[in-house]
Amino acid sequence: MAAWFEDETLWEVTYPVTFPPERLTLGEREVDQVLRMVGGRPRAVLDLGCGPGRHAVPLARRGFAVTGVDGSAFLLGRARERAATAGVGVELVHEDMRRFVRPAAFDLALSLFTSFGYFDDRGEDLAVLQRVHESLRPGGALVMDLMGKEPLARWFQPTRSRRLPDGSLLVERATVLEGWSRVRTEWLLVRDGAARSFEFTINLYSGQELASLLAEAGFETVRLHGGLDGSPYAADAARLVTVARKAVH
């Protein structure tokens, strides 16, 4: 049985919800925030789980050599279109993040917008981080942005609904699983009188749990933040953002 993230229909149908124009535009500012957080000027950047290229394309526009990796052919197609429109070159690789590795090829790796924790076996999350660590040059950095366990617990609602700009109705039903180790979310999208339902499950990590996993993967230092603006991972944090560094030697 295929995993939920292997269903191309999910990405196609939910694309307007997941990547509305304002979120795509926000990628420009987020790239600048990431670059300020890590400092320096990386030569080569890996965007793991790049989706439609909302970070890969702005990075390429700033002159970086960018490799975007994603398991969805549909989303990579959108990334290819965005790169062509922007007139920039981005290497786009259709590959499962559990398998992608390119030893000592990148100065900076990104895993943004909760593109991590998709797998039933949490050991596979560790394997992904180990491959990223191997793919970084000495002193390279990994920036991760996901919904941490602490922020989710603060605003968690089992059911929410909202009307989308095109008039569609989105109903979200969330269930916390296995002692707050995972969250299962069902999206019911009602559009033009027809309803489509999709379900996805993501592993949850507290700040300390993710920092420990990064250390186990080989990273020398890990800093926790509450957003890409570099704010502290405190009680009012909106996201869980980590900056993990590979040892220089």
N, C-alpha and C positions, 0 to 999 in steps of 0.2 A: 504493500500500500504506500502510495506516494505521500511524502510529508506535505504539510499545509503550504509551505513556502515554495514548493515545486509546482503549484497550481498556477499556471500563467493567467488563467481566467481571473483569479483574485486580483492580480496586479493590474490587469486591463480594466476591469469593472470599477475597482476602487481608486484608480489613478487620479480622477478629478478630486476625490476626497483627500487622499494622502498627499498629493502634490498640487495644490491649487496655485495659481500664479503668484500670490503673495509669498508663499513658502519657497517657491523657486527663486524669487527675487531676493529673499532673505539670505540665500546662500552666499551672496557677495559679501555681506557684512560678517557672516559667520566665518568665512575664510580669513578675513582680516583679523578677527578675534583670535582664531587659532594661531595665526602667525605671530601675533603679539605674545601669546601665551608661551610659545616654544622659543621665541627669539631666533636670531640668526637668519640665514637664508638657505633653506634646504635646496639641494640640486634636484633631487628626484623624490617624488611623492607617490605613495600608494594610497588609493582611496578604496578601502575594502567594504563591499556592499554599497557601491557607488550609486545605485539606482539610476535615475535619469540624468545624472551628471551635474546636479545642482551645486556641488562643491568642486568636482573635477574640472568643469569648464571655467569657472572663475580662477582657479589655480593656474590652468594653462594660459589664460588671458594675462596673468601676471608674469608669465615667462618661465614657469616651472615645467619640468618634464614629468608628466602625470600618467600613471597607470591606474585605470579604474577596473575593478573586478566585481562581477555580480553573477548570481546564478540565474537571473531572469533575462531571457533573450528579449522579451518585450521592453523591459526597462533599459537595457543596453541600446536598443533601437532608438529610444527617446534620447538617450545620452548622445548617440551618434548624430541625431538631428540637431541637438543643441550645439554640439561642437562645430558642426558644419555651418550653422547660422552665425555663430560667433567668429568663424574663420580661424579656429585654432585646432591643433592636433592633440588628440588624447588617445593613448593606447587603451583600448577597451578589450577586456578578457572575459569570455564566458566560462566561468569556472566556479565550482563549489569552494567556499572559503576554507573548508577543512582540508582541501588538497593544494591550494595555491601556496607556493613558496618560491622565492627567488633570492638565494643567499646573498646577503650583504649588498643589496641593490638599491636600497632607499635610505634617505635621511629622515624622512617623516612618513608615518603611517596614520591614517584616519579611519575611525569606525564611528560614524556619526548617525544621529537620528534613530537610535535604538536598532542598529543593524547587527546586534550581537545577542546571543542567548537563545537561538532558535531551536536548538537540538535537544531531544529527549534525554540524552546522556550528557550530563554536565562535564564529563571527562572530555567530550568533544569541544566544549568551550575552551578548556585548557589547551587542547591540541591546536586550536586556531591561534591562540595567543603565542604558543611556542613557535609556530610557523611565522607569525609576524615578527617575533623576536629574531629568528634566524634571517629574515628578509631585511632587517635593518642593519645599517652600517654601525660600527662602534660609535657610541654617543648619540645614536638616533633616538627619536621620540615617537611614542604612540599616543595619540589623543583619542579618547573614547567619550562618547556622549550617549547616555541612555537614561531611562526612567529608573531611578534608584528605588530600593525598597522603602526607604524612609519618606521621600516625597509622595510616593504612591499611597502609603498608609495614611498620610495626612489628608489627602483629598479623595480617597477611594469612595466611589459610589457604584453599587451593583448594576444600576440601570441609568442610562442617560440617553437623551435624544436631542437632536438639533436639526433645524431646517437648513439645507445647503443653498448656496446662491442660485443654483439652477432650479430650485423648488423641490428637489428630492428631500426625502426624510431619512435620516440616519439614526437608527436605534442601536445603542451599544450596551451589551450585557457582559459583565465581567465577573469571573469567579476566581477567588484565590484558592490555590491548590497546595497540598502537601506542606502544611506549616509555613506558608508564605515563601515557598521556594519557587513557585511558578504562578503565573496568572493566565487564565484562558479567557479570551475575549471573543464574543460573537458579534458580528456586524450584520444588521438587517437593513438593507438599502432598498427603499421604496422609491421607484422612479417610473414615471409615466404609467402608473397603475400596476406595475409589475414589481414583485419583491424578489430580491436575491439575498442569500444568506452565506456568510463566510465565517470561518472560525480559525483562530490562530492562538498558539500557546508560546509564551516566552518565559525563559528563566529569569528570576528576580535575584538581584544582588544588593546587599547593603554596601555602604562605602568600604567597610573593613573587609567584607568578603571578597569584593572585587580587587582591593589592594593586595590581599593575600594570594589571590589567584594569579595576579600579575607577577608577584614576587616568585611564585612557584614556577611560572613560565620562564623565569630568568632575568626579569627586569631588575635593575639595581635600585632605582628610586621610583617612588610613586607619590604624586601630589593629588589631593582630592579637591574638587571645586564644585560649586553649586550652579555653575553655568559657564558658557564659553566666554563670558566676560571676566572670568577669573575670580568671581566672588567665592567666599568660603563655603564649604559643604557644611552648612549649619542648619538650624531648625527650620528656617524659611527657604531652604534651597529648592529650586524648581526642577533641577535635573541633577544627575550624577555625572560629573565630568572628571576624567582622570588624565594626567600627563605622566606617562611612564617612560623612563629613560633606560636605554641599554648602556652597560658599562663602556667606558672609553677604551679600556684595555681588556 
